[in-house]
Amino acid sequence: MAAVLHVCMTCKAGQPLPEGAPAPGAQLYAALCAQGAPLGVRIQPVDCLSACDHGCNVALTQPGGWSYVYGRLGLPDVPEILRGAAAYAANADGIVPWRERPVIFRKQSIARIPPLTAPSESQT
């Protein structure tokens, strides 16, 4: 199964949104889709990543791998988001060596979440 780049569609980048205007998160999603997902990555919209104070947010997940939430992203970051997603997908555990990560992923990480394990695997 491929890695998933979740994009918060409701992100307002911490700003009031005029009625009828598309949310910055929805604009980011559209720009990412327009560029096209890297090999091994699926771009998926989500309603909320609960990181509203951090601007536009994305999350990277994959089965058996570490997950990450990144914030303070915008349209100029699209190429680097896609480059980071490709590097993430290329590592089965989701851990991309520090120097291979885009700078926005190094500096704008909100959370790193360990892989989900079956209950029998986590008991010692």
TASUL-V880085 format. One record per helix or strand of 3 or more residues. SS is the DSSP state (~ for helix, > for strand). FROM is the first residue (numbers start at 1). TO is the last residue. If there is no record, write none. Layout:
[[SS,FROM,TO] [SS,FROM,TO]]
This chain:
[[>,3,8] [~,24,35] [>,41,46] [~,52,54] [>,56,61] [>,67,73] [~,75,89] [~,98,100] [~,103,107] [>,109,113] [~,119,122]]
